[in-house]
Amino acid sequence: MNYLEIQCHLQFEKEITWFGYPETILRSVLGANLHRMCCIVKNQSKCSDCVLKDNCVYSWIFESHINKDSLSLTGRDKAPHPFILEYDQINPYEGIINITLLGKSMYFSPFIINAFIKAGENGIGKERIKYTITSLTSDSVEFFGNRTEIEAHTKKWDINEDNSDSRKIVGIELLTPCRIKSNGKYINRILIQDVLKSILRRVITLEELYGQPIKINTLDNFPYSIERDQRWVERRYVSSRTSTVMSLGGVVGKIHFSGALTNEQKNLLRAGELFHIGKNVAFGLGRIKLLYGEENDD
């Protein structure tokens, strides 16, 4: 599956305090500005009924629809979105939006960049604090979003890639709430097998929608793992467009494990770090960090 990583470096006009989680707020302003920019059928109540839905940037990014022939999403009417949003605060006046675009959505990066520019001009949060994008980068190189640059910075994730990284993965940190279901219920204690199974389900679906269908042997022989400092953190989100209230709680903390990982398992964990894990990823949830060697000694 091809993907593109972009970093938007923000400079706020004054100190910002986030009333809520930054990724959730940034997702909201991205969607609102994309909708204003792209929707030309203003009286259409639902994107799913619009004749232009298959060629609309907003619909492709935020109203991701499922092919009726989909094997991995049978019984569902909405697909995982083709983007992953992260936010890192540098100091009270600066931050970085990290956005990963999958498949076809890579070529919509100019629209997404412009949506974030508009959001900065209008201001965000309760105080409507304005910001400017001081730089756009991909792989630490200045990026403007033209087709040549997109193709130059496109990367590929492959389940069968030979993982030559000599560092030993010894743990995972759950940075933002991870929502993983088992037997129809969200679990509040996450082990390595839960993570790997969740990632596998996610990448199978993402590859079918935005890449190439993949085959993988049944996951087994999981390393022994224990959870550390795990706790359930509650998040709530209110849609400004539909006024729908969503509960977005999940588990944060660490998972430590011992034992050898197969090449496929290493690549799946790398996919989890790139594309997040569990439910509601588009809200910034399910962000993980792989821990190597001595990082697991605390």
Secondary structure, DSSP 8 states (H G I E B T S, - for coil): -EEEEEEEEEEESS----SS-HHHHHHHHHHHHHHHHH---TT-S-GGG-TTGGG-HHHHHHS-B--TT-STTTT-SB---SEEEEEEEEETTEEEEEEEEEGGGGGGHHHHHHHHHHHHHH-BTTTTB-EEEEEEEETTEE----HHHHHHH-EE--TT------S-EEEEEEEEEE--EETTEE-SS--HHHHHHHHHHHHHHHHHHHS------------EEEEEEEEEE--EEE-TTT--EEE--EEEEEEEEES---HHHHHHHHHHHHH--SS-GGGTTT-EEEEEGGGG--
